[in-house]
Amino acid sequence: MLLPPLRIGSLTLTSRLILGTGGITNLEVLEQAVAASGTELVTVALRRVTDRGPGSLLDLLERTGVEVLPNTAGCATATEAVQLARLAREAFGTRRVKLEVIGDEHTLLPDVVETLDAAETLVDEGFEVFAYTNDDPVTALRLADLGCVAVMPLGSPIGSGMGIANPTNLAIIREQLEVPVVLDAGIGTASDAALAMEAGCDAVLLASAVTRAQDPPAMARAMRCAVEAGWLARRAGRIPRRRFAVASTTDVGRPQLGSASGTP
């Protein structure tokens, strides 16, 4: 199934599923998962990439033909994130970066103050910033106003598999922003990805849900179908929620069974 292309900065994607590589332990399985997902964009943490030779993670991704989106995972300050983004630009030859600035190691929630600071610097330096943030509509709007090419609110904490804690906030973010909104973090299974798309997200980024699944290629395929199904369902338009039942068949033509005239 082909969905309409999604434009993020200078990148045009026909798949609305973005994969992360965090948690993967087997490159052969990762390659199968990438193929099953149909993704065209894969994120990698620069600090985890030390080898570009044959058999390495980067060698695999280049062979699959996907675009690589370096990220600043592990950074705790704006200064660290900016420095790592500059290194990524040199190492990967791309000005795209997924910006992550984590507030603490226990929750892995984003530090929005540091994220905003880093985003402003990187945008000024010509980077195309994909900004990971919380699901606060005000922060999301600030990041978009700074010039980020995509805003990436979390569904729930990274790696938690808790799904989407606040779909209403996602819908508000989607209504307020003109740049693409990509659900990032918290996806546990395919129905979470479908809900993200139904809530208005333009794409979904996930890693652990696939890399730590019992069968990563099968889960990758499920996520691909879920993203497509969620997008189609949103476009089709769900029926209104009601407190009481609404019969799908009217009373017109209903036979008068058991009436006085018809009773023997």
Accessible surface in RSA format (square Angstrom, percent):
REM  Atomic radii and reference values for relative SASA: ProtOr
REM  Chains: A
REM  Algorithm: Lee & Richards
REM  Probe-radius: 1.40
REM  Slices: 20
REM RES _ NUM      All-atoms   Total-Side   Main-Chain    Non-polar    All polar
REM                ABS   REL    ABS   REL    ABS   REL    ABS   REL    ABS   REL
RES MET A   1   135.93  70.4  74.82  49.5  61.10 145.5  88.22  75.0  47.71  63.2
RES LEU A   2   158.88  88.5 129.81  92.9  29.07  73.1 130.10  91.4  28.78  77.4
RES LEU A   3    11.27   6.3   4.54   3.2   6.73  16.9   5.69   4.0   5.58  15.0
RES PRO A   4    59.05  43.0  52.01  47.4   7.04  25.6  58.50  48.3   0.55   3.4
RES PRO A   5    86.22  62.8  68.68  62.6  17.53  63.7  68.71  56.7  17.51 108.8
RES LEU A   6    13.69   7.6  12.80   9.2   0.89   2.2  13.69   9.6   0.00   0.0
RES ARG A   7   147.57  62.0 136.64  69.7  10.93  26.0  58.77  80.3  88.80  53.8
RES ILE A   8     0.03   0.0   0.00   0.0   0.03   0.1   0.03   0.0   0.00   0.0
RES GLY A   9    29.29  36.1   0.00   N/A  29.29  36.1  15.04  41.3  14.25  31.9
RES SER A  10    50.22  42.4  30.85  41.2  19.38  44.6  27.54  58.6  22.68  31.8
RES LEU A  11    11.11   6.2  10.59   7.6   0.52   1.3  11.11   7.8   0.00   0.0
RES THR A  12    69.57  49.5  46.41  47.1  23.16  55.2  41.03  55.1  28.54  43.1
RES LEU A  13     2.64   1.5   2.64   1.9   0.00   0.0   2.64   1.9   0.00   0.0
RES THR A  14    61.66  43.9  55.89  56.7   5.77  13.8  42.22  56.7  19.44  29.4
RES SER A  15    18.99  16.1  11.01  14.7   7.98  18.4  14.46  30.8   4.53   6.3
RES ARG A  16    18.87   7.9  15.45   7.9   3.41   8.1   0.00   0.0  18.87  11.4
RES LEU A  17     2.55   1.4   1.59   1.1   0.96   2.4   1.59   1.1   0.96   2.6
RES ILE A  18     0.95   0.5   0.95   0.7   0.00   0.0   0.95   0.7   0.00   0.0
RES LEU A  19     1.77   1.0   1.77   1.3   0.00   0.0   1.77   1.2   0.00   0.0
RES GLY A  20     4.03   5.0   0.00   N/A   4.03   5.0   2.92   8.0   1.12   2.5
RES THR A  21     2.35   1.7   1.03   1.0   1.32   3.1   0.07   0.1   2.28   3.5
RES GLY A  22    32.69  40.3   0.00   N/A  32.69  40.3  28.10  77.1   4.59  10.3
RES GLY A  23    23.65  29.2   0.00   N/A  23.65  29.2  10.05  27.6  13.61  30.5
RES ILE A  24    23.47  13.4   8.15   6.1  15.32  36.9   8.15   5.9  15.32  41.6
RES THR A  25   136.99  97.4  95.85  97.2  41.14  98.0  76.08 102.2  60.90  92.1
RES ASN A  26    70.09  48.3  64.66  62.5   5.43  13.1  16.47  39.6  53.61  51.8
RES LEU A  27    61.52  34.3  56.07  40.1   5.44  13.7  56.07  39.4   5.44  14.6
RES GLU A  28   119.28  68.5 111.70  84.5   7.59  18.1  39.61  76.6  79.67  65.0
RES VAL A  29    37.81  24.9  37.81  34.2   0.00   0.0  37.81  32.8   0.00   0.0
RES LEU A  30     0.98   0.5   0.98   0.7   0.00   0.0   0.98   0.7   0.00   0.0
RES GLU A  31    51.90  29.8  51.81  39.2   0.09   0.2  15.78  30.5  36.12  29.5
RES GLN A  32    86.78  48.5  78.59  57.4   8.19  19.5  35.52  75.6  51.26  38.9
RES ALA A  33     0.26   0.2   0.26   0.4   0.00   0.0   0.26   0.4   0.00   0.0
RES VAL A  34     5.19   3.4   3.61   3.3   1.58   3.8   3.61   3.1   1.58   4.3
RES ALA A  35    74.79  68.8  49.55  76.5  25.24  57.4  61.27  86.3  13.52  35.8
RES ALA A  36    24.58  22.6  13.68  21.1  10.89  24.8  24.17  34.0   0.41   1.1
RES SER A  37     0.18   0.2   0.00   0.0   0.18   0.4   0.00   0.0   0.18   0.2
RES GLY A  38    24.13  29.8   0.00   N/A  24.13  29.8  14.56  40.0   9.57  21.4
RES THR A  39     9.29   6.6   0.00   0.0   9.29  22.1   0.00   0.0   9.29  14.0
RES GLU A  40    56.73  32.6  54.66  41.4   2.07   4.9  28.12  54.4  28.61  23.4
RES LEU A  41     0.92   0.5   0.74   0.5   0.18   0.4   0.74   0.5   0.18   0.5
RES VAL A  42     0.15   0.1   0.15   0.1   0.00   0.0   0.15   0.1   0.00   0.0
RES THR A  43     4.32   3.1   4.32   4.4   0.00   0.0   0.00   0.0   4.32   6.5
RES VAL A  44     0.30   0.2   0.00   0.0   0.30   0.7   0.30   0.3   0.00   0.0
RES ALA A  45     7.55   6.9   6.48  10.0   1.06   2.4   6.48   9.1   1.06   2.8
RES LEU A  46    21.17  11.8  17.74  12.7   3.43   8.6  17.74  12.5   3.43   9.2
RES ARG A  47   159.27  66.9 128.55  65.5  30.72  73.2  50.09  68.5 109.19  66.2
RES ARG A  48   112.09  47.1  80.92  41.3  31.16  74.2  45.64  62.4  66.44  40.3
RES VAL A  49    22.01  14.5   5.71   5.2  16.30  39.3   8.77   7.6  13.25  35.9
RES THR A  50   132.65  94.3  90.09  91.3  42.57 101.4  71.73  96.4  60.92  92.1
RES ASP A  51    79.97  56.0  73.75  73.4   6.21  14.7  31.04  73.1  48.93  48.8
RES ARG A  52   126.19  53.0 102.48  52.2  23.71  56.4  60.88  83.2  65.31  39.6
RES GLY A  53    25.53  31.5   0.00   N/A  25.53  31.5  23.25  63.8   2.27   5.1
RES PRO A  54   134.85  98.3 112.19 102.3  22.66  82.4 112.91  93.2  21.94 136.4
RES GLY A  55    58.31  71.9   0.00   N/A  58.31  71.9  39.74 109.1  18.56  41.6
RES SER A  56     7.46   6.3   1.22   1.6   6.24  14.4   7.15  15.2   0.31   0.4
RES LEU A  57    24.87  13.8  20.92  15.0   3.95   9.9  20.92  14.7   3.95  10.6
RES LEU A  58     3.19   1.8   3.19   2.3   0.00   0.0   3.19   2.2   0.00   0.0
RES ASP A  59    38.78  27.2  37.86  37.7   0.92   2.2   0.94   2.2  37.85  37.7
RES LEU A  60     5.58   3.1   5.36   3.8   0.21   0.5   5.49   3.9   0.09   0.2
RES LEU A  61     0.00   0.0   0.00   0.0   0.00   0.0   0.00   0.0   0.00   0.0
RES GLU A  62   106.68  61.2  84.48  63.9  22.20  52.9  41.94  81.1  64.75  52.9
RES ARG A  63   140.93  59.2 105.97  54.0  34.96  83.2  74.93 102.4  66.00  40.0
RES THR A  64    44.60  31.7  10.11  10.3  34.49  82.2  18.24  24.5  26.36  39.8
RES GLY A  65    64.48  79.5   0.00   N/A  64.48  79.5  32.84  90.1  31.63  70.8
RES VAL A  66    19.11  12.6   5.38   4.9  13.73  33.1   6.58   5.7  12.53  34.0
RES GLU A  67    77.03  44.2  74.40  56.3   2.63   6.3  15.56  30.1  61.47  50.2
RES VAL A  68    25.32  16.7  17.12  15.5   8.20  19.8  17.12  14.9   8.20  22.2
RES LEU A  69     0.00   0.0   0.00   0.0   0.00   0.0   0.00   0.0   0.00   0.0
RES PRO A  70     0.32   0.2   0.32   0.3   0.00   0.0   0.32   0.3   0.00   0.0
RES ASN A  71    11.21   7.7   9.89   9.6   1.32   3.2   0.16   0.4  11.05  10.7
RES THR A  72     0.92   0.7   0.92   0.9   0.00   0.0   0.92   1.2   0.00   0.0
RES ALA A  73    23.82  21.9  23.13  35.7   0.69   1.6  23.13  32.6   0.69   1.8
RES GLY A  74    30.42  37.5   0.00   N/A  30.42  37.5   9.56  26.2  20.87  46.7
RES CYS A  75     8.04   6.1   6.96   7.8   1.08   2.5   0.95   2.4   7.09   7.6
RES ALA A  76    50.96  46.9  43.32  66.8   7.64  17.4  43.32  61.0   7.64  20.3
RES THR A  77    54.11  38.5  54.11  54.9   0.00   0.0  51.80  69.6   2.30   3.5
RES ALA A  78     7.11   6.5   7.06  10.9   0.05   0.1   7.11  10.0   0.00   0.0
RES THR A  79    88.06  62.6  81.68  82.8   6.38  15.2  51.16  68.7  36.89  55.8
RES GLU A  80    77.08  44.3  73.25  55.4   3.83   9.1  31.16  60.3  45.92  37.5
RES ALA A  81     0.00   0.0   0.00   0.0   0.00   0.0   0.00   0.0   0.00   0.0
RES VAL A  82    11.19   7.4  11.19  10.1   0.00   0.0  11.19   9.7   0.00   0.0
RES GLN A  83    98.87  55.3  96.30  70.4   2.56   6.1  26.63  56.7  72.24  54.8
RES LEU A  84    28.33  15.8  27.40  19.6   0.93   2.3  27.88  19.6   0.45   1.2
RES ALA A  85     0.10   0.1   0.00   0.0   0.10   0.2   0.03   0.0   0.07   0.2
RES ARG A  86    94.96  39.9  94.31  48.1   0.65   1.5  32.59  44.5  62.36  37.8
RES LEU A  87   108.91  60.7 106.92  76.5   1.99   5.0 107.14  75.2   1.77   4.8
RES ALA A  88     2.69   2.5   2.69   4.1   0.00   0.0   2.69   3.8   0.00   0.0
RES ARG A  89    76.71  32.2  73.27  37.3   3.44   8.2  28.38  38.8  48.32  29.3
RES GLU A  90   136.51  78.4 109.37  82.7  27.14  64.6  46.64  90.2  89.87  73.4
RES ALA A  91    50.62  46.5  26.86  41.4  23.76  54.1  38.31  54.0  12.31  32.6
RES PHE A  92    34.58  17.3   8.43   5.2  26.15  68.0  11.04   6.7  23.54  67.4
RES GLY A  93    69.82  86.1   0.00   N/A  69.82  86.1  35.06  96.2  34.76  77.9
RES THR A  94    23.43  16.7  15.26  15.5   8.18  19.5  19.79  26.6   3.65   5.5
RES ARG A  95   121.62  51.1 118.48  60.4   3.15   7.5  42.49  58.1  79.13  48.0
RES ARG A  96    37.10  15.6  36.05  18.4   1.05   2.5   3.07   4.2  34.03  20.6
RES VAL A  97     0.74   0.5   0.74   0.7   0.00   0.0   0.74   0.6   0.00   0.0
RES LYS A  98    11.43   5.6  11.43   7.0   0.00   0.0   0.00   0.0  11.43  12.2
RES LEU A  99     0.00   0.0   0.00   0.0   0.00   0.0   0.00   0.0   0.00   0.0
RES GLU A 100    12.87   7.4  12.87   9.7   0.00   0.0   0.64   1.2  12.23  10.0
RES VAL A 101     0.00   0.0   0.00   0.0   0.00   0.0   0.00   0.0   0.00   0.0
RES ILE A 102    11.22   6.4   9.56   7.1   1.66   4.0   9.56   6.9   1.66   4.5
RES GLY A 103    43.41  53.5   0.00   N/A  43.41  53.5  12.97  35.6  30.43  68.2
RES ASP A 104    65.67  46.0  55.95  55.7   9.72  23.0  42.87 100.9  22.81  22.7
RES GLU A 105   140.26  80.5 120.48  91.2  19.78  47.1  67.56 130.7  72.70  59.4
RES HIS A 106   171.13  93.5 139.91  97.2  31.22  79.9  96.25  99.2  74.87  87.1
RES THR A 107    46.36  33.0  38.33  38.9   8.03  19.1  43.62  58.6   2.74   4.1
RES LEU A 108    54.55  30.4  54.55  39.0   0.00   0.0  54.55  38.3   0.00   0.0
RES LEU A 109    70.12  39.0  70.01  50.1   0.10   0.3  70.01  49.2   0.10   0.3
RES PRO A 110    14.65  10.7   0.68   0.6  13.97  50.8   0.68   0.6  13.97  86.8
RES ASP A 111    43.29  30.3  37.57  37.4   5.72  13.5   8.28  19.5  35.01  34.9
RES VAL A 112    39.71  26.1  38.64  35.0   1.07   2.6  38.64  33.6   1.07   2.9
RES VAL A 113   106.25  69.9 103.29  93.5   2.96   7.1 104.43  90.7   1.82   4.9
RES GLU A 114    48.85  28.0  48.78  36.9   0.07   0.2   4.66   9.0  44.19  36.1
RES THR A 115     0.05   0.0   0.05   0.0   0.00   0.0   0.05   0.1   0.00   0.0
RES LEU A 116    40.24  22.4  39.05  27.9   1.19   3.0  39.32  27.6   0.91   2.5
RES ASP A 117    75.56  52.9  70.22  69.9   5.35  12.6  16.94  39.9  58.63  58.5
RES ALA A 118     0.26   0.2   0.00   0.0   0.26   0.6   0.26   0.4   0.00   0.0
RES ALA A 119     0.00   0.0   0.00   0.0   0.00   0.0   0.00   0.0   0.00   0.0
RES GLU A 120    88.58  50.9  87.87  66.5   0.71   1.7  14.77  28.6  73.81  60.3
RES THR A 121    46.87  33.3  43.18  43.8   3.69   8.8  24.27  32.6  22.60  34.2
RES LEU A 122     0.00   0.0   0.00   0.0   0.00   0.0   0.00   0.0   0.00   0.0
RES VAL A 123    36.58  24.1  26.33  23.8  10.26  24.7  26.33  22.9  10.26  27.8
RES ASP A 124   116.49  81.6  79.06  78.7  37.43  88.5  29.50  69.4  86.99  86.8
RES GLU A 125    63.31  36.3  38.27  29.0  25.04  59.6  35.39  68.4  27.92  22.8
RES GLY A 126    36.59  45.1   0.00   N/A  36.59  45.1  34.33  94.2   2.25   5.0
RES PHE A 127     9.77   4.9   0.88   0.5   8.89  23.1   0.95   0.6   8.82  25.2
RES GLU A 128    11.36   6.5  11.11   8.4   0.25   0.6   5.44  10.5   5.93   4.8
RES VAL A 129     0.08   0.1   0.00   0.0   0.08   0.2   0.00   0.0   0.08   0.2
RES PHE A 130     0.00   0.0   0.00   0.0   0.00   0.0   0.00   0.0   0.00   0.0
RES ALA A 131     0.00   0.0   0.00   0.0   0.00   0.0   0.00   0.0   0.00   0.0
RES TYR A 132     1.12   0.5   1.12   0.6   0.00   0.0   1.12   0.8   0.00   0.0
RES THR A 133     0.02   0.0   0.01   0.0   0.01   0.0   0.01   0.0   0.01   0.0
RES ASN A 134    39.97  27.6  39.97  38.6   0.00   0.0  13.48  32.4  26.49  25.6
RES ASP A 135    28.52  20.0  28.52  28.4   0.00   0.0   0.50   1.2  28.02  27.9
RES ASP A 136    47.82  33.5  45.94  45.7   1.88   4.5  17.78  41.8  30.04  30.0
RES PRO A 137    19.90  14.5  19.89  18.1   0.01   0.0  19.90  16.4   0.00   0.0
RES VAL A 138    86.25  56.8  84.47  76.5   1.78   4.3  86.07  74.8   0.18   0.5
RES THR A 139    10.31   7.3   8.98   9.1   1.34   3.2   1.36   1.8   8.95  13.5
RES ALA A 140     0.00   0.0   0.00   0.0   0.00   0.0   0.00   0.0   0.00   0.0
RES LEU A 141    64.86  36.1  64.86  46.4   0.00   0.0  64.86  45.5   0.00   0.0
RES ARG A 142   136.93  57.5 135.94  69.3   0.99   2.4  30.90  42.2 106.03  64.3
RES LEU A 143     0.00   0.0   0.00   0.0   0.00   0.0   0.00   0.0   0.00   0.0
RES ALA A 144    17.83  16.4   7.04  10.9  10.79  24.5   7.28  10.2  10.55  28.0
RES ASP A 145   109.44  76.7  73.64  73.3  35.80  84.6  30.69  72.2  78.75  78.5
RES LEU A 146    55.78  31.1  40.03  28.6  15.75  39.6  43.03  30.2  12.75  34.3
RES GLY A 147    37.24  45.9   0.00   N/A  37.24  45.9  24.76  67.9  12.49  28.0
RES CYS A 148     1.44   1.1   0.00   0.0   1.44   3.4   0.00   0.0   1.44   1.6
RES VAL A 149    27.06  17.8  21.61  19.6   5.44  13.1  25.97  22.6   1.09   3.0
RES ALA A 150     0.00   0.0   0.00   0.0   0.00   0.0   0.00   0.0   0.00   0.0
RES VAL A 151     0.00   0.0   0.00   0.0   0.00   0.0   0.00   0.0   0.00   0.0
RES MET A 152     0.00   0.0   0.00   0.0   0.00   0.0   0.00   0.0   0.00   0.0
RES PRO A 153     0.00   0.0   0.00   0.0   0.00   0.0   0.00   0.0   0.00   0.0
RES LEU A 154    12.89   7.2  12.37   8.8   0.52   1.3  12.37   8.7   0.52   1.4
RES GLY A 155     1.39   1.7   0.00   N/A   1.39   1.7   1.07   2.9   0.32   0.7
RES SER A 156     4.95   4.2   3.42   4.6   1.53   3.5   4.95  10.5   0.00   0.0
RES PRO A 157    52.38  38.2  52.38  47.7   0.00   0.0  52.38  43.2   0.00   0.0
RES ILE A 158    61.68  35.1  48.74  36.3  12.95  31.2  48.99  35.3  12.70  34.5
RES GLY A 159    44.06  54.3   0.00   N/A  44.06  54.3   9.99  27.4  34.07  76.3
RES SER A 160    48.56  41.0  14.96  20.0  33.61  77.4  26.63  56.7  21.93  30.7
RES GLY A 161    38.28  47.2   0.00   N/A  38.28  47.2  15.25  41.9  23.03  51.6
RES MET A 162   146.70  76.0 119.14  78.8  27.56  65.6  90.48  76.9  56.22  74.5
RES GLY A 163     2.40   3.0   0.00   N/A   2.40   3.0   2.36   6.5   0.03   0.1
RES ILE A 164    20.61  11.7   0.83   0.6  19.78  47.7   0.83   0.6  19.78  53.7
RES ALA A 165    82.64  76.0  44.56  68.8  38.08  86.6  54.99  77.4  27.65  73.3
RES ASN A 166    54.33  37.5  52.03  50.3   2.30   5.5   8.81  21.2  45.52  44.0
RES PRO A 167    50.23  36.6  48.86  44.5   1.37   5.0  49.16  40.6   1.07   6.7
RES THR A 168    89.05  63.3  83.86  85.0   5.19  12.4  54.98  73.8  34.07  51.5
RES ASN A 169    30.08  20.7  30.08  29.1   0.00   0.0   0.00   0.0  30.08  29.1
RES LEU A 170     1.70   0.9   1.02   0.7   0.68   1.7   1.02   0.7   0.68   1.8
RES ALA A 171    33.21  30.5  31.93  49.3   1.28   2.9  32.86  46.3   0.35   0.9
RES ILE A 172    62.46  35.5  62.46  46.5   0.00   0.0  62.46  45.0   0.00   0.0
RES ILE A 173     0.00   0.0   0.00   0.0   0.00   0.0   0.00   0.0   0.00   0.0
RES ARG A 174    51.64  21.7  46.68  23.8   4.96  11.8  28.42  38.8  23.22  14.1
RES GLU A 175   143.22  82.2 105.77  80.0  37.45  89.2  45.96  88.9  97.26  79.4
RES GLN A 176    86.09  48.1  61.51  45.0  24.58  58.5  24.06  51.2  62.03  47.0
RES LEU A 177     8.26   4.6   0.00   0.0   8.26  20.8   1.28   0.9   6.98  18.8
RES GLU A 178   175.48 100.7 139.95 105.9  35.53  84.6  58.85 113.8 116.63  95.2
RES VAL A 179    34.95  23.0  33.00  29.9   1.95   4.7  34.95  30.4   0.00   0.0
RES PRO A 180    19.57  14.3  17.39  15.9   2.18   7.9  19.35  16.0   0.22   1.4
RES VAL A 181     0.14   0.1   0.14   0.1   0.00   0.0   0.14   0.1   0.00   0.0
RES VAL A 182     0.00   0.0   0.00   0.0   0.00   0.0   0.00   0.0   0.00   0.0
RES LEU A 183     0.00   0.0   0.00   0.0   0.00   0.0   0.00   0.0   0.00   0.0
RES ASP A 184     5.85   4.1   5.85   5.8   0.00   0.0   0.00   0.0   5.85   5.8
RES ALA A 185    11.64  10.7   1.35   2.1  10.29  23.4  11.45  16.1   0.19   0.5
RES GLY A 186     4.11   5.1   0.00   N/A   4.11   5.1   0.63   1.7   3.48   7.8
RES ILE A 187     9.80   5.6   1.00   0.7   8.80  21.2   1.00   0.7   8.80  23.9
RES GLY A 188    25.09  30.9   0.00   N/A  25.09  30.9  10.18  27.9  14.91  33.4
RES THR A 189    62.10  44.2  62.10  63.0   0.00   0.0  41.92  56.3  20.17  30.5
RES ALA A 190    24.38  22.4  24.31  37.5   0.07   0.1  24.38  34.3   0.00   0.0
RES SER A 191    76.49  64.6  63.68  85.0  12.81  29.5  53.69 114.3  22.80  31.9
RES ASP A 192    24.79  17.4  24.37  24.3   0.42   1.0   0.42   1.0  24.37  24.3
RES ALA A 193     0.00   0.0   0.00   0.0   0.00   0.0   0.00   0.0   0.00   0.0
RES ALA A 194    18.54  17.0  18.54  28.6   0.00   0.0  18.54  26.1   0.00   0.0
RES LEU A 195    70.21  39.1  68.80  49.2   1.41   3.6  69.72  49.0   0.49   1.3
RES ALA A 196     0.00   0.0   0.00   0.0   0.00   0.0   0.00   0.0   0.00   0.0
RES MET A 197     0.00   0.0   0.00   0.0   0.00   0.0   0.00   0.0   0.00   0.0
RES GLU A 198    80.81  46.4  62.86  47.6  17.95  42.7  15.50  30.0  65.30  53.3
RES ALA A 199    17.41  16.0   2.61   4.0  14.80  33.7  12.94  18.2   4.46  11.8
RES GLY A 200     3.89   4.8   0.00   N/A   3.89   4.8   3.87  10.6   0.02   0.0
RES CYS A 201     1.03   0.8   0.41   0.5   0.62   1.5   0.00   0.0   1.03   1.1
RES ASP A 202    20.18  14.1  20.18  20.1   0.00   0.0   0.69   1.6  19.49  19.4
RES ALA A 203     0.00   0.0   0.00   0.0   0.00   0.0   0.00   0.0   0.00   0.0
RES VAL A 204     0.00   0.0   0.00   0.0   0.00   0.0   0.00   0.0   0.00   0.0
RES LEU A 205     7.50   4.2   7.50   5.4   0.00   0.0   7.50   5.3   0.00   0.0
RES LEU A 206     3.95   2.2   1.08   0.8   2.87   7.2   3.95   2.8   0.00   0.0
RES ALA A 207    24.48  22.5  18.99  29.3   5.49  12.5  18.99  26.7   5.49  14.5
RES SER A 208    28.17  23.8  23.03  30.7   5.14  11.8  13.36  28.5  14.81  20.7
RES ALA A 209    12.62  11.6   0.11   0.2  12.51  28.5   9.06  12.8   3.56   9.4
RES VAL A 210     1.66   1.1   1.66   1.5   0.00   0.0   1.66   1.4   0.00   0.0
RES THR A 211    13.09   9.3   1.68   1.7  11.41  27.2   1.68   2.3  11.41  17.2
RES ARG A 212   162.34  68.2 128.92  65.7  33.43  79.6  54.71  74.8 107.64  65.2
RES ALA A 213    23.29  21.4   4.59   7.1  18.70  42.5  14.25  20.1   9.04  24.0
RES GLN A 214   195.32 109.2 153.91 112.5  41.41  98.6  64.95 138.2 130.37  98.9
RES ASP A 215    78.98  55.3  73.73  73.4   5.25  12.4  29.31  69.0  49.67  49.5
RES PRO A 216    16.22  11.8  16.22  14.8   0.00   0.0  16.22  13.4   0.00   0.0
RES PRO A 217    27.62  20.1  26.46  24.1   1.16   4.2  26.85  22.2   0.77   4.8
RES ALA A 218    55.23  50.8  40.63  62.7  14.60  33.2  49.27  69.4   5.96  15.8
RES MET A 219    46.85  24.3  43.39  28.7   3.45   8.2  44.26  37.6   2.58   3.4
RES ALA A 220     0.00   0.0   0.00   0.0   0.00   0.0   0.00   0.0   0.00   0.0
RES ARG A 221   124.37  52.2 124.37  63.4   0.00   0.0  41.26  56.4  83.11  50.4
RES ALA A 222    37.03  34.0  28.02  43.2   9.01  20.5  35.38  49.8   1.65   4.4
RES MET A 223     0.00   0.0   0.00   0.0   0.00   0.0   0.00   0.0   0.00   0.0
RES ARG A 224    71.50  30.0  70.70  36.0   0.81   1.9   5.82   8.0  65.69  39.8
RES CYS A 225    58.17  44.0  54.24  60.5   3.92   9.2  27.51  69.7  30.66  33.1
RES ALA A 226     9.90   9.1   4.11   6.3   5.79  13.2   9.60  13.5   0.31   0.8
RES VAL A 227     2.58   1.7   2.58   2.3   0.00   0.0   2.58   2.2   0.00   0.0
RES GLU A 228    24.45  14.0  24.45  18.5   0.00   0.0   5.78  11.2  18.67  15.2
RES ALA A 229    54.12  49.8  46.54  71.8   7.58  17.2  50.94  71.7   3.17   8.4
RES GLY A 230     0.32   0.4   0.00   N/A   0.32   0.4   0.32   0.9   0.01   0.0
RES TRP A 231    22.55   9.0  22.55  10.9   0.00   0.0  17.71   9.4   4.84   7.8
RES LEU A 232    73.01  40.7  70.24  50.3   2.77   7.0  70.49  49.5   2.52   6.8
RES ALA A 233    43.27  39.8  31.85  49.2  11.41  26.0  39.72  55.9   3.54   9.4
RES ARG A 234    74.31  31.2  53.89  27.5  20.43  48.6  34.63  47.3  39.69  24.1
RES ARG A 235   160.61  67.4 129.91  66.2  30.70  73.1  39.21  53.6 121.39  73.6
RES ALA A 236    88.94  81.8  47.52  73.3  41.41  94.2  59.84  84.3  29.09  77.1
RES GLY A 237    50.10  61.8   0.00   N/A  50.10  61.8  28.95  79.5  21.14  47.4
RES ARG A 238   156.39  65.7 123.49  62.9  32.90  78.3  78.17 106.8  78.22  47.4
RES ILE A 239   136.14  77.5 131.57  98.0   4.57  11.0 134.58  96.9   1.57   4.3
RES PRO A 240    91.85  66.9  76.26  69.5  15.59  56.7  87.61  72.3   4.24  26.4
RES ARG A 241   191.56  80.4 157.53  80.3  34.02  81.0  69.62  95.1 121.94  73.9
RES ARG A 242   159.75  67.1 119.37  60.9  40.37  96.1  32.87  44.9 126.87  76.9
RES ARG A 243   218.63  91.8 179.51  91.5  39.12  93.2  74.38 101.7 144.25  87.4
RES PHE A 244   158.02  79.1 145.94  90.4  12.08  31.4 152.05  92.2   5.97  17.1
RES ALA A 245   107.03  98.4  66.58 102.8  40.44  92.0  77.76 109.5  29.27  77.5
RES VAL A 246   100.18  65.9  70.62  63.9  29.55  71.2  73.92  64.2  26.26  71.2
RES ALA A 247    86.79  79.8  50.95  78.6  35.84  81.5  62.66  88.2  24.13  63.9
RES SER A 248   121.90 103.0  76.92 102.7  44.98 103.6  55.79 118.8  66.11  92.6
RES THR A 249   107.87  76.7  94.99  96.3  12.88  30.7  70.62  94.9  37.25  56.3
RES THR A 250   103.37  73.5  85.43  86.6  17.94  42.8  80.74 108.4  22.63  34.2
RES ASP A 251   105.63  74.0  92.39  92.0  13.24  31.3  30.60  72.0  75.02  74.8
RES VAL A 252   138.75  91.3 111.85 101.3  26.89  64.8 118.77 103.2  19.98  54.2
RES GLY A 253    75.54  93.2   0.00   N/A  75.54  93.2  41.97 115.2  33.57  75.2
RES ARG A 254   164.00  68.9 146.49  74.7  17.51  41.7  39.55  54.1 124.44  75.4
RES PRO A 255    87.69  63.9  70.88  64.6  16.81  61.1  81.23  67.1   6.45  40.1
RES GLN A 256   142.24  79.5 120.76  88.3  21.47  51.1  54.89 116.8  87.35  66.2
RES LEU A 257   156.46  87.1 127.11  90.9  29.35  73.8 129.78  91.1  26.68  71.8
RES GLY A 258    76.55  94.4   0.00   N/A  76.55  94.4  36.47 100.1  40.08  89.8
RES SER A 259    41.12  34.7  29.76  39.7  11.36  26.2  35.66  75.9   5.46   7.7
RES ALA A 260   101.88  93.7  69.26 106.9  32.62  74.2  78.47 110.5  23.42  62.0
RES SER A 261   114.50  96.8  71.05  94.8  43.45 100.1  59.92 127.6  54.59  76.5
RES GLY A 262    59.02  72.8   0.00   N/A  59.02  72.8  32.65  89.6  26.37  59.1
RES THR A 263    81.26  57.8  60.86  61.7  20.41  48.6  57.11  76.7  24.16  36.5
RES PRO A 264   169.80 123.8 100.71  91.8  69.09 251.2 142.07 117.3  27.74 172.4
END  Absolute sums over single chains surface
CHAIN  1 A    13168.1      10012.3       3155.9       7382.4       5785.7
END  Absolute sums over all chains
TOTAL         13168.1      10012.3       3155.9       7382.4       5785.7
